Amino acid sequence: MSNVINFRLARKARDRADKAQAADSNRAKFGRTKAQKLADEKEARRKASLLDGSRLENKDKSDGDA
């Protein structure tokens, strides 16, 4: 005699395995570590700060042309 297999449970297990495999390949393809994300965020803040620090501002709108 062979073992009785519940097809519903086997299908769900197969689907879970497929999703896990897809998730693993996506992690390798698109994933970044927390340290990489923080480093990129820090670099973006540094660039924004540098740009804001170099900005010329004219607080007085009237230049006395009139």
C-alpha distances in whole Angstrom, upper triangle without the diagonal:
4,7,9,12,16,18,21,20,19,22,25,23,24,27,28,28,30,33,33,33,36,38,38,39,42,43,43,45,47,47,50,51,53,55,56,56,59,60,60,62,64,65,66,68,70,71,71,74,76,76,77,80,81,82,85,86,89,89,93,92,96,97,101,101,103
4,7,9,13,14,18,17,16,19,21,20,20,24,25,24,26,29,29,29,32,34,34,35,38,39,40,42,44,43,46,47,49,52,52,52,55,57,57,58,61,62,62,64,66,67,68,70,72,72,74,76,77,78,82,82,86,86,89,89,92,94,97,98,100
4,6,10,12,15,14,13,16,18,17,18,21,22,22,24,26,26,27,30,31,32,33,36,37,38,40,41,41,44,44,46,49,49,49,52,54,54,55,58,59,59,61,64,64,65,67,69,70,71,73,75,75,79,80,83,83,86,86,90,91,95,95,97
4,7,9,12,12,11,14,16,16,17,20,21,21,23,25,26,27,29,31,31,33,35,36,37,39,41,40,44,44,46,49,49,49,52,54,54,54,57,59,59,60,63,64,64,66,68,69,70,72,74,74,78,78,81,81,85,84,88,89,93,93,95
4,6,9,8,7,10,12,12,13,16,17,17,19,22,22,23,26,27,28,30,31,33,34,36,37,37,40,41,43,46,46,45,48,50,50,51,54,55,55,57,60,60,60,63,65,65,66,69,70,71,74,75,78,78,81,80,84,86,89,90,91
4,6,6,6,9,10,11,12,14,16,17,18,20,21,23,25,26,27,29,30,32,33,35,36,36,39,40,41,45,45,44,47,49,49,49,52,54,53,55,58,58,59,61,63,63,64,67,68,69,72,73,75,75,79,78,82,83,87,87,89
4,5,5,6,8,10,10,12,14,15,16,18,20,21,22,24,26,27,28,30,32,33,34,34,38,39,40,44,43,43,46,48,47,48,51,52,52,54,56,57,57,60,62,61,63,65,67,67,70,71,74,74,77,76,80,81,85,85,87
4,5,5,6,9,10,11,12,14,15,17,18,20,21,22,24,26,27,28,31,32,32,32,36,37,38,42,41,41,43,46,45,46,49,50,49,51,54,54,54,57,59,59,60,63,64,64,68,68,71,71,74,73,77,79,82,82,84
4,5,5,6,9,10,10,12,14,15,16,18,20,21,22,24,26,27,29,30,31,31,34,35,36,39,39,39,41,44,43,44,47,48,48,50,53,53,53,56,58,58,59,61,63,63,67,67,70,70,73,73,76,78,82,82,84
4,5,5,6,9,10,11,12,14,15,17,18,20,21,23,24,26,27,29,30,30,33,34,36,39,39,38,41,44,43,44,47,48,48,50,52,53,53,56,58,58,59,62,63,63,67,67,70,71,74,73,77,78,82,82,84
4,5,5,6,9,10,11,12,14,15,17,18,20,21,22,24,26,27,28,28,32,33,35,38,38,37,40,42,41,42,45,46,46,48,51,51,51,54,56,56,57,60,61,61,65,65,68,68,71,71,74,76,79,80,81
4,5,5,6,9,10,10,12,14,15,16,18,20,21,22,24,26,26,26,29,30,32,35,35,34,37,40,39,39,43,44,43,45,48,48,49,51,53,53,54,57,58,59,62,63,65,65,69,68,72,73,77,77,79
4,5,5,6,9,10,10,12,14,15,16,19,20,21,23,24,25,25,28,29,31,34,34,33,36,39,38,39,42,43,43,45,47,48,48,51,53,53,54,57,58,59,62,63,66,66,69,69,73,74,78,78,80
4,5,5,6,9,10,11,12,14,15,17,18,20,21,23,24,24,28,29,31,34,34,33,36,38,38,39,42,43,43,45,47,47,48,51,52,52,54,56,58,58,62,62,65,66,69,68,72,73,77,77,79
4,5,5,6,9,10,11,12,14,16,16,18,20,21,22,22,26,27,29,32,32,31,34,36,35,36,39,40,40,42,45,45,45,48,50,50,51,54,55,55,59,59,62,63,66,65,69,70,74,74,76
4,5,5,6,9,10,10,12,14,15,16,18,20,20,20,24,25,26,30,29,29,32,34,33,34,37,38,38,40,43,43,43,46,48,48,49,52,53,54,57,58,61,61,64,64,68,69,73,73,75
4,5,5,6,9,10,10,12,14,15,17,18,20,20,23,24,26,29,29,29,32,33,33,34,37,38,38,40,43,43,44,46,48,48,50,52,53,54,58,59,62,62,65,65,69,70,74,74,76
4,5,5,6,9,10,11,12,14,16,17,18,19,22,24,26,29,28,28,31,33,32,33,36,37,37,39,42,42,42,45,47,47,48,51,52,52,56,57,60,61,64,63,67,68,72,72,74
4,5,5,6,9,10,10,12,14,15,16,16,20,21,23,26,26,25,28,30,29,30,33,34,34,36,39,39,39,42,44,44,45,48,49,49,53,54,57,57,61,60,64,65,69,69,71
4,5,5,6,9,10,10,12,14,15,15,18,19,21,24,24,24,27,28,28,29,32,33,33,35,38,38,39,41,43,43,45,47,48,49,53,54,57,57,61,60,64,65,69,69,71
4,5,5,6,9,10,11,12,14,14,18,19,22,25,24,24,27,29,28,30,33,33,33,36,38,38,39,42,43,43,45,47,48,49,53,54,57,58,61,61,65,66,69,70,72
4,5,5,6,9,10,10,12,13,16,19,21,24,23,22,26,27,26,28,31,31,31,34,36,36,37,39,41,41,42,45,46,47,50,51,54,55,58,58,62,63,66,66,69
4,5,5,6,9,10,10,10,14,15,18,21,20,19,23,24,24,25,28,29,28,31,33,33,34,37,38,38,40,42,44,44,48,49,52,53,56,56,59,60,64,65,67
4,5,5,6,9,10,10,13,14,17,20,19,19,22,24,23,25,28,28,29,31,33,33,35,37,38,39,41,43,44,45,49,50,53,54,57,57,61,62,65,66,68
4,5,5,6,9,9,13,15,18,20,19,19,23,24,23,25,28,28,28,31,33,33,34,37,38,38,40,42,43,44,48,49,52,53,57,56,60,61,64,65,67
4,5,5,6,7,11,13,16,19,17,17,20,21,20,22,25,25,25,28,30,30,31,34,35,35,37,39,40,41,44,46,49,50,53,53,56,57,61,61,63
4,5,5,5,8,10,13,15,14,14,18,19,18,20,23,23,24,26,28,28,29,32,33,34,35,38,39,40,43,45,48,49,52,52,56,57,60,61,63
4,6,6,9,11,14,16,14,15,19,19,19,21,23,23,24,27,28,28,30,33,33,34,36,38,39,40,44,45,49,50,53,53,57,57,61,62,64
4,6,9,12,15,17,15,15,19,19,18,20,23,23,23,26,27,27,29,31,32,32,35,37,37,38,42,44,47,48,51,51,55,55,59,59,62
4,7,10,13,15,12,12,16,16,15,17,20,20,20,23,24,24,25,28,29,29,31,34,34,35,39,40,44,45,48,48,51,52,56,56,59
4,7,10,12,10,10,13,14,14,16,18,19,19,22,23,24,25,27,29,29,31,33,34,35,39,40,44,45,48,48,52,52,56,57,59
4,7,8,6,7,10,11,10,13,15,15,16,19,20,21,22,24,26,27,28,30,32,33,37,38,42,42,46,46,50,50,54,55,57
4,5,5,6,9,10,11,13,14,16,17,19,20,21,23,25,26,27,29,30,32,33,37,39,42,43,47,47,51,51,55,56,58
4,5,5,6,9,10,11,12,14,15,17,18,20,21,22,24,26,27,28,30,32,36,37,40,41,44,45,49,49,53,54,57
4,5,5,6,9,10,10,12,14,15,16,18,20,21,22,24,26,27,29,30,34,36,39,40,43,44,48,48,52,53,56
4,5,5,6,9,10,11,12,14,15,17,18,20,21,23,24,26,27,29,33,34,38,39,42,43,47,47,51,52,54
4,5,5,6,9,10,11,12,14,15,17,18,20,21,23,24,26,27,31,32,36,36,40,41,44,45,49,50,52
4,5,5,6,9,10,11,12,14,15,16,18,20,21,22,24,26,30,31,34,35,39,39,43,43,47,48,51
4,5,5,6,9,10,10,12,14,15,16,18,20,21,23,24,28,30,34,34,38,39,42,43,46,48,50
4,5,5,6,9,10,11,12,14,15,16,18,20,21,23,27,28,32,33,36,37,40,41,44,45,48
4,5,5,6,9,10,11,12,14,15,16,18,20,21,25,26,30,30,34,35,38,39,43,44,46
4,5,5,6,9,10,10,12,14,15,16,18,20,24,25,29,29,33,34,38,38,42,43,46
4,5,5,6,9,10,10,12,14,15,17,19,22,24,28,29,33,33,37,37,41,42,44
4,5,5,6,9,10,11,12,14,15,17,20,22,26,27,30,31,34,35,38,39,42
4,5,5,6,9,10,10,12,14,15,19,20,24,24,28,29,33,33,37,38,41
4,5,5,6,9,10,10,12,14,18,20,24,24,28,29,33,33,36,38,40
4,5,5,6,9,10,11,12,16,18,22,23,27,28,31,31,35,36,39
4,5,5,6,8,10,11,14,16,20,21,24,25,28,29,32,33,36
4,5,5,6,9,10,14,15,19,19,23,24,28,28,31,33,36
4,6,5,6,9,12,15,18,20,23,24,28,27,31,32,35
4,5,5,6,10,12,16,18,21,22,25,25,29,30,32
4,5,5,9,10,14,15,18,19,23,23,26,28,31
4,6,8,10,14,15,19,20,23,23,26,28,31
4,6,9,13,15,18,19,22,21,25,26,29
4,6,10,12,15,16,19,19,22,23,26
4,7,10,12,13,16,15,19,20,23
4,6,9,10,13,13,16,18,21
4,6,7,9,9,13,15,17
4,6,9,10,13,15,17
4,6,7,10,12,14
4,6,9,11,12
4,6,7,8
4,6,8
4,6
4
